[in-house]
């Protein structure tokens, strides 16, 4: 087998692996967010009344969650070395997000509080396991899907708040 044949075979195998990974990831997203292979996405949640006094706290949650959400698209594919660098940059962002959640909870309406508390729990779980994880999949495993579960909770809170405070809590 010549050098060109070997390179072509490597490129073909890499392409098949990439297509399989994308298909698998898409399948997980459909199942997770769409309720199953034949399901549809859950209906949007209608915003509730948000007191103006809650908005400064919820805007801080918005800023910190969006900062903590930066870079995840790439981090999923990071090597262990890249993941460690990402985790090091993420740690203070999660600390700021946790603080913003803790401060916002007493100032938010009940339905939003439930989601913020759930998100806070996931952030705390995730922070504990961040430094010990070797990559995204290891992190999701040892944290019992803290990122995914936290994203679900904060997404629901974001829908409840709507644009009452000038913007959604998370930038989709």
Secondary structure, DSSP 8 states (H G I E B T S, - for coil): --HHHHHHHHHHHHHHHHHHHHHHHHHHHHHHHHSSTT-------------HHHHHHHHHHHHHHHHHTTTHHHHTT--HHHHHHHHHHHHHHHHHHHHHHHHHHTTS-HHHHHHHHHHHHHHHHHHHHHTT-SSHHHHHHHTTSHHHHHHHHHHHHHHHHTTTTSS-SS--
